[in-house]
């Protein structure tokens, strides 16, 4: 695995040579997905892009993620991806 950067996040190159962010891969494992569902992202709770610890990552809907970055607040509604999102 070759370490690199993607959008200023820690990343790696997969077998096909595509850059993947490390925090997204950890989030996929944490939430038991092969791929993060469409419309969702993995967010760093403490805002530190280099802190990819399991407990520091949370699955959020893109709208909630945008709201968090605009308001600098982590108060969100609980949303679960539907079966169709997997």
N, C-alpha and C positions, 0 to 999 in steps of 0.2 A: 504494500500500500504506500503510495507516494503522497506525502503531505504537501499541501498547497494552500492557497487562499481563494475564496470565492465570495464576492460582495463583502469583503473585510471580515469574513467568518473563517474559522479553521475548517479546512476541507481536505478531501482526498480524491484521488482518481480511481474510479471503479474499473472493472475488467475491460470495459469498452472504451476507457479513456475519458469518460465524462466526469466532470467535477461534481462532487456531492458534499454538502455540508455535514460536518460531524454531528452537530447538534440535532439535525433532522434525522440522521440514522439512529442516534441514541433515542430520540423521541419515538421513532417507529418501533423500536424494541420495547420501550417502556409501555406503549399503548397497544402492543401486539398487532401492528400493521406491517404488511410488506411494503406499503407506500403510504405516506400521509394522505388522507382523503382530500379530494378536491374541495377547495374553499376553506381549508384549515392550514394552520402553520404551527410551528414549534417556537415558543417564546422563552427567552431567558428571564426568569422572574427577577433576578437581581440586576438586570440590564448589562451584565458583563458578558460580552460576546465570547470571551475565552473560558468562561466557567460552564463547561458542558457536563457538570455533574448531574446525575439522574434526577435528584430532588430539585434541581434548579430549572428544570424544563417543564413547560406546560403546553398542552394542546389547546389551541384557541381557534375560533372562527375568525376569518380575515377581518370581518367588521369589528369584532371585539379587539383584535390586535391593533387595528388602526386607531380605535378609540383610546386604547391604553397609551399609545405613543403620542396622541394629540393632547390627552389630559394628564399624562404622567401618573396615572392611577391604575392600580390593578383590581379595581372593583368591576366585576363582570358578571353576566348571567351564566349559569351552567348550561352548556350545550353539548349534546352527545351527537357524533356523526351517525347518520342513519345507516342501515344495512346497505343501501344503494351506494353510499359514499365509499365503501370499502373497495 
